[in-house]
Amino acid sequence: MLRILVRLTLVFAFFAFSGCEKEDLISVSVSKEKIEFPEEGGTADFSITTNAASWEITSNLPWIQLSKSTGRSGTSTIEVTALTNPDNVIRTGNLTLTAGNAAPKEIKISQKGQLYPSYNTSPIPPDASGMTSSAIELAGKIRLGWNIGNSLEAIGSETAWGNPLITPELIQLVKQNGFNAIRIPCSWNQYMENSATAKIKTEWLNRVKEVVQYSVDEGMYVVLNIHWDGGWLENNVTPAKQAENNAKQKAFWEQIATHLRDFDEHLMFAGTNEPNVDNASQMAVLNSYLQTFVDAVRSTGGRNSYRVLVVQGPSTDIEKTNTLMTSLPIDQIANRMMAEVHYYTPYQFSLMESDANWGNMFYYWGKDFHSLTDPTRNATWGEEATVDSMMRLMKTKFVDKGIPVILGEYAVGRRLTLTGADRDLHLASRAFYLKYVTQQALANGILPFYWDAGGIGNNGSGLFDRKTNTVFDQQALNALIEGSKD
């Protein structure tokens, strides 16, 4: 009997102990054990499920913010916010979750570093002084623009492509001959002091500022861009290069915008030049480049908070822009953005320098300028009706919606190998083209900027002899001025 009582006592004790152990068993789980953030930061969430009476998250990461760090039994969702990583190294850390007597849980947190350091090191409060004009109002002040081509964007140096240094006298000559706006194609990539940090040489920033000042001193409106620049951006509008190019775009524009921040509304920035885009996938990448440009400029503050910014359509091609450019970048200030396209149609007349197996050069353009003696060189497409149609597309897509459009480039090279009556007819048809495109652009609310690369020889488009500061091509200049008149 005693042995039976002992056994019963042991059995009851066993079950009592087992019940107690089960009652004290704590379970805890998390929905994520790893969270990764991009360099610009952002918000992610995870959930905790536990039967513990309470739980707590501890962290020693100053760049992480939690929506809550304590809670009670059940399921809770926690938002984790990472601040922007200003460094070019990955940073990591852990969140530690404790709940009752359960083993602590670790959630690993990592954040990519910026490829380049931030150059927005001295942002200032917004300054609206001298910046009162909206994009539409500013567009109303521009009648005819001119490009300082093949100078500040020349690879090698400002004079590497045959033009002399830009001088105040050149800008004065341009102003005196009927232009009131200048587009400055500019290279930056070759002027990096350190490619590892994308730092632009101060000397180059100062030189660009000097040329902008020449123009503003003459009351000219200025569009400053990142031009071809070796093709790092415009030849790489691809998902594979997107992160790298956005990092450089941000670094460059933070430096450019900061250095030129004090200019008033006479200065506009343009984010790219002719970004090569053929489809919706590439257009999505271009949109990110343009958004990075807008955000970088605005972040520097001062007058840049209100500066008019110019964004480029895919390949700056009118038809591609009409089809693929379905939206513009998001901007913190309304009505301070313009769109940009270029016009070299038909290519066989405007730019083509030798015959090809797919088609020959055109020497004569316009219904009243066809040759009877050299008919194989008459334009067979892309004449007046095409100009009318293309300009209307941009008017409908942008201008009618309150978004001004810049025709950032258009020109026709002179075919000086022609002689006699053929040359005369060619030059007359060229002048008519320039007048007609200028007229139709302005009639549709589009701002024309003639492409002048400085060349005064065969296939050149130079209006001025930059070495002597004189007018070289009076016929073409007259055509542009006539086209710009009301």
C-alpha positions in Angstrom: 0.0 0.0 0.0 2.8 2.4 0.9 4.5 1.7 -2.5 1.2 2.5 -4.3 0.9 5.8 -2.5 4.5 6.7 -3.3 3.9 5.9 -7.0 0.7 8.0 -7.1 2.5 10.9 -5.4 5.3 10.8 -8.0 2.8 10.6 -10.9 0.8 13.6 -9.6 4.1 15.5 -9.0 5.2 14.7 -12.6 2.0 15.9 -14.1 1.9 19.0 -11.9 5.5 19.9 -13.0 4.8 19.2 -16.6 1.7 21.4 -16.5 3.7 24.2 -15.0 6.4 24.0 -17.6 3.9 24.1 -20.4 2.2 27.1 -18.8 5.5 29.1 -18.7 6.6 28.3 -22.3 7.0 31.5 -24.3 6.8 31.6 -28.1 7.9 34.5 -30.2 8.4 34.9 -34.0 9.1 37.7 -36.5 8.0 38.0 -40.1 11.5 39.2 -41.3 14.9 38.5 -40.1 16.7 40.9 -42.5 15.8 44.4 -43.9 17.8 46.2 -46.5 17.4 49.9 -47.3 18.7 51.9 -50.3 21.0 54.8 -49.8 18.2 57.4 -49.8 16.5 55.6 -46.9 12.8 54.8 -46.7 10.3 52.8 -44.6 9.8 49.0 -44.2 7.8 47.0 -41.8 7.8 43.6 -40.0 5.5 41.9 -37.5 6.0 40.3 -34.1 3.8 37.5 -32.8 4.2 36.3 -29.2 2.3 35.0 -26.3 4.5 36.9 -23.8 2.8 39.4 -21.7 5.1 42.1 -23.2 8.0 42.6 -25.6 10.7 45.2 -26.3 13.0 46.1 -29.2 16.3 47.7 -28.4 18.7 49.3 -31.0 21.8 51.4 -31.0 21.4 52.6 -34.6 20.9 56.4 -34.6 19.9 56.3 -38.3 16.9 54.0 -37.6 13.5 55.1 -36.3 10.9 52.7 -35.0 7.1 53.3 -35.0 7.1 51.6 -31.6 9.6 49.7 -29.5 7.4 48.0 -26.9 4.1 46.0 -27.0 2.0 43.3 -25.5 0.8 39.8 -26.3 -0.5 39.1 -29.8 0.6 40.3 -33.2 2.1 43.8 -33.7 3.4 45.6 -36.8 6.4 47.8 -36.5 7.5 50.4 -39.1 11.3 50.9 -39.5 12.4 54.1 -41.1 16.0 54.6 -42.3 17.5 58.1 -42.8 19.5 58.9 -45.9 23.0 57.4 -45.8 25.4 60.3 -46.5 28.5 58.1 -46.7 29.7 55.9 -49.6 29.9 52.8 -47.4 27.3 50.2 -46.4 26.1 50.5 -42.8 24.7 47.7 -40.8 23.3 46.9 -37.4 20.7 44.8 -35.5 17.4 45.2 -33.8 17.1 43.0 -30.7 13.7 41.7 -29.7 13.2 40.3 -26.2 9.9 38.7 -25.0 9.6 37.0 -21.6 12.1 34.2 -21.1 12.3 33.4 -24.8 15.7 33.6 -26.5 16.2 37.1 -28.0 15.5 37.5 -31.7 17.8 39.6 -34.0 16.6 41.5 -37.1 19.6 42.5 -39.3 19.4 46.0 -40.8 21.6 47.2 -43.6 21.7 50.2 -45.9 23.6 50.8 -49.1 26.0 53.7 -49.1 26.0 56.4 -51.7 28.3 55.8 -54.6 29.5 59.4 -54.2 29.4 61.7 -51.2 26.7 64.3 -50.9 27.7 67.8 -52.3 24.6 69.5 -50.9 26.8 70.6 -48.0 25.4 74.2 -47.7 21.7 74.3 -48.4 20.0 77.6 -47.7 16.4 78.7 -47.2 14.4 79.4 -50.4 14.9 82.8 -51.9 12.3 84.1 -54.3 14.1 87.4 -55.0 14.5 87.8 -58.8 12.7 84.6 -59.4 9.1 85.8 -59.8 8.4 84.5 -63.3 6.7 81.2 -63.8 7.9 79.0 -66.7 5.1 80.4 -68.9 6.0 84.0 -68.0 9.7 83.3 -68.6 8.9 81.7 -72.0 7.0 84.9 -73.0 10.3 86.8 -72.6 12.3 84.6 -74.9 12.1 85.2 -78.7 15.1 83.7 -80.3 17.9 81.6 -78.8 21.5 80.7 -79.9 23.7 77.8 -79.0 27.4 78.2 -78.1 28.1 74.8 -79.6 31.4 73.0 -79.7 32.9 75.0 -76.9 32.2 74.2 -73.2 31.2 70.7 -74.1 34.2 70.0 -76.3 36.1 67.0 -75.2 39.7 67.9 -74.4 39.3 71.6 -73.6 37.1 74.5 -74.4 39.1 75.1 -77.6 39.7 71.4 -78.6 37.0 71.4 -81.3 38.3 74.5 -83.2 36.6 77.4 -81.5 38.4 80.1 -79.5 37.7 80.8 -75.9 34.3 82.4 -75.3 34.6 86.1 -74.6 32.2 88.9 -73.6 32.6 90.4 -77.0 31.2 87.2 -78.6 28.1 87.4 -76.4 27.7 91.1 -77.2 27.8 90.3 -80.9 25.1 87.6 -80.6 22.9 90.0 -78.6 23.4 92.8 -81.1 22.3 90.6 -83.9 18.9 89.8 -82.5 19.2 86.9 -80.0 18.0 87.3 -76.5 18.7 83.8 -75.1 21.7 81.5 -75.1 21.9 77.7 -74.6 25.3 76.6 -73.2 26.1 72.9 -73.9 28.5 71.9 -71.2 30.7 69.0 -70.2 31.4 68.1 -66.6 32.6 64.5 -66.6 36.0 65.3 -68.0 36.5 68.0 -65.4 36.3 65.8 -62.4 39.0 66.4 -59.8 38.5 62.9 -58.5 36.5 60.3 -60.4 36.1 58.2 -57.3 34.1 61.0 -55.6 32.7 62.7 -58.8 34.1 66.1 -57.5 34.2 68.7 -60.2 37.2 71.0 -60.4 36.5 74.4 -58.9 38.4 76.0 -61.8 35.9 74.6 -64.2 32.8 75.5 -62.2 34.3 79.1 -62.1 34.8 79.1 -65.8 31.2 78.0 -66.5 30.0 80.6 -64.1 32.1 83.3 -65.9 30.4 82.5 -69.2 27.0 82.5 -67.7 27.8 85.9 -66.2 28.9 87.2 -69.7 25.4 86.3 -70.9 23.4 87.6 -68.0 25.3 90.8 -68.1 23.8 91.3 -71.6 20.3 90.6 -70.3 20.3 87.2 -72.1 18.3 84.2 -70.8 20.6 81.2 -70.4 20.0 77.4 -70.5 22.9 75.4 -69.0 22.9 71.7 -69.4 24.9 68.5 -69.1 25.6 67.8 -72.8 26.9 64.7 -74.4 29.8 64.7 -71.9 31.4 61.5 -73.3 28.0 59.7 -73.4 28.1 58.5 -69.8 24.4 59.4 -69.3 22.8 59.8 -72.7 24.3 56.5 -74.1 23.4 54.6 -71.0 19.7 55.1 -70.3 19.4 51.5 -69.2 18.4 49.6 -66.0 22.0 48.2 -65.8 23.4 51.8 -65.4 20.5 53.4 -63.6 21.8 53.4 -60.1 25.4 54.4 -61.0 24.2 57.2 -63.3 21.7 58.6 -60.9 24.4 58.8 -58.3 26.6 60.8 -60.7 23.7 62.9 -61.8 22.9 63.8 -58.2 26.6 64.6 -57.4 27.1 66.8 -60.5 23.9 68.8 -60.1 24.4 69.4 -56.4 27.7 71.0 -57.3 26.5 72.9 -60.4 23.4 74.2 -58.7 25.2 75.2 -55.5 28.0 77.0 -57.4 25.5 78.9 -59.6 22.8 79.4 -57.1 22.9 83.2 -56.9 21.9 83.9 -60.5 18.3 85.1 -60.9 15.7 83.8 -63.2 17.8 84.6 -66.3 19.5 81.2 -65.7 17.8 77.9 -66.3 19.2 74.4 -65.9 18.6 71.5 -68.3 19.1 68.0 -66.9 20.4 66.2 -69.9 20.9 66.7 -73.7 19.8 64.0 -76.1 19.2 60.9 -74.0 19.0 57.8 -76.2 15.6 56.3 -75.5 13.6 54.0 -77.7 11.0 52.3 -75.5 9.0 52.5 -72.3 11.6 50.6 -70.3 14.3 53.1 -71.1 11.9 55.9 -70.7 11.3 54.8 -67.1 15.1 55.1 -66.5 15.2 58.5 -68.1 12.4 59.6 -65.8 14.6 58.6 -62.9 17.5 60.7 -64.2 15.3 63.7 -64.7 13.7 63.3 -61.2 17.2 63.1 -59.7 18.1 66.3 -61.5 15.1 68.2 -60.2 15.5 66.9 -56.7 19.2 67.7 -56.6 18.7 71.3 -57.8 15.8 72.0 -55.5 17.6 70.6 -52.5 20.3 73.3 -52.6 17.8 76.0 -51.8 18.1 79.7 -52.3 17.0 80.8 -55.8 17.3 77.2 -57.0 14.1 76.6 -55.0 12.3 78.6 -57.7 14.5 78.2 -60.8 12.9 77.1 -64.0 14.2 73.7 -65.0 14.2 72.1 -68.4 13.6 68.3 -69.0 14.4 66.5 -72.2 12.1 64.2 -74.1 13.4 60.7 -75.2 16.2 61.4 -77.7 14.7 64.9 -77.8 12.8 63.5 -80.7 9.3 65.0 -81.2 7.5 61.8 -82.1 9.1 59.7 -79.4 8.4 62.4 -76.9 4.8 62.6 -77.9 4.5 58.8 -77.5 6.7 57.9 -74.6 6.9 60.9 -72.3 3.7 60.4 -70.4 4.6 62.5 -67.4 7.1 65.0 -66.1 9.2 64.8 -62.9 7.5 65.7 -59.6 8.5 69.2 -58.5 8.0 70.8 -55.1 7.0 74.1 -56.8 4.4 74.4 -59.5 4.8 75.9 -63.0 8.6 76.0 -63.0 9.3 73.4 -65.7 9.8 73.4 -69.4 10.2 70.5 -71.9 12.8 70.3 -74.6 13.0 68.7 -78.0 15.3 69.1 -81.0 14.5 69.3 -84.7 16.8 68.0 -87.6 14.1 66.8 -89.9 14.7 65.7 -92.6 18.1 64.4 -91.5 19.1 64.0 -95.2 18.9 67.8 -95.6 20.0 69.1 -92.2 22.9 66.9 -91.1 23.7 64.2 -93.6 27.2 64.6 -95.0 27.5 61.7 -97.5 25.1 59.4 -99.3 24.1 56.1 -97.7 22.7 52.8 -99.0 19.4 53.7 -97.4 19.1 57.2 -98.9 20.9 60.2 -100.4 21.6 63.7 -99.2 19.0 66.4 -100.0 20.3 69.8 -101.2 16.9 71.5 -101.7 14.0 71.9 -99.3 10.6 73.5 -99.6 7.9 73.4 -102.3 9.2 76.6 -104.0 12.9 75.6 -103.9 13.1 72.3 -105.8 15.7 72.1 -108.5 14.7 71.4 -112.1 18.3 70.6 -113.1 19.3 68.5 -110.1 15.9 66.8 -109.2 17.5 63.7 -107.5 18.6 66.0 -104.7 15.2 67.5 -103.9 13.7 66.6 -100.5 11.1 63.9 -100.9 9.8 64.0 -97.4 9.9 66.2 -94.2 9.0 69.5 -95.8 6.6 72.2 -94.7 3.7 69.9 -93.8 6.0 67.9 -91.6 7.2 71.0 -89.7 3.6 72.0 -89.2 2.6 68.6 -87.9 5.6 68.2 -85.5 5.1 71.6 -83.9 1.4 71.0 -83.4 2.2 67.7 -81.6 4.3 69.6 -79.0 1.7 72.4 -78.7 -1.0 69.8 -78.0 1.1 67.7 -75.6 2.7 70.5 -73.6 2.1 74.1 -74.5 -1.7 73.8 -74.4 -1.3 72.3 -70.9 0.8 75.2 -69.6 4.2 73.6 -70.1 6.5 75.7 -72.4 8.7 73.8 -74.9 12.2 74.7 -75.9 13.4 73.7 -79.4 16.9 73.4 -78.1 18.6 72.7 -81.4 17.9 73.0 -85.1 20.1 73.8 -88.0 21.2 73.0 -91.6 24.7 72.6 -92.7 25.9 74.6 -95.7 26.9 72.4 -98.7 29.7 74.6 -100.0 30.9 71.9 -102.4 28.0 73.0 -104.7 28.7 75.7 -107.2 26.8 78.2 -109.3 23.1 78.1 -109.5 23.0 74.9 -107.5 24.8 76.5 -104.5 22.5 79.6 -104.7 19.4 77.5 -104.7 20.6 75.3 -101.9 21.5 78.3 -99.7 18.2 79.9 -100.5 16.3 76.8 -99.5 18.4 76.5 -96.4 17.5 80.0 -95.4 13.8 79.3 -96.1 14.0 76.2 -93.8 15.5 78.2 -91.0 12.9 80.9 -91.3 10.0 78.5 -91.6 11.0 76.3 -88.6 11.5 79.4 -86.5 8.1 80.8 -87.5 6.2 77.6 -86.9 7.9 77.0 -83.6 7.0 80.4 -82.3 3.5 80.1 -83.7 3.0 77.0 -81.6 4.4 78.5 -78.4 7.8 76.8 -78.8 11.1 78.6 -78.2 13.7 78.2 -81.0 17.4 77.9 -80.2 19.6 77.7 -83.3 22.4 75.2 -83.2 25.7 77.0 -84.0 28.8 74.8 -83.7 31.1 77.6 -84.9 32.0 75.9 -88.2 32.3 78.3 -91.2 33.4 75.7 -93.8 31.5 73.0 -95.7 28.7 71.5 -93.7 29.2 74.2 -91.0 26.3 75.9 -89.2 28.2 78.9 -87.8 26.5 82.3 -88.1 29.5 84.1 -86.6 33.2 84.0 -87.2 34.2 83.6 -83.6 37.9 84.4 -84.3 37.1 87.8 -85.6 33.8 88.5 -83.8 32.0 89.3 -87.0 28.9 88.0 -88.8 29.8 85.3 -91.2 26.5 84.0 -92.5 24.2 87.0 -93.0 21.7 85.1 -95.2 21.0 82.5 -92.5 21.0 85.2 -89.8 18.5 87.3 -91.7 16.3 84.2 -92.1 16.3 83.5 -88.4 15.5 87.1 -87.5 12.7 87.3 -90.1 11.2 84.0 -88.7 11.3 85.4 -85.2 9.2 88.5 -86.0 5.5 88.6 -85.1 
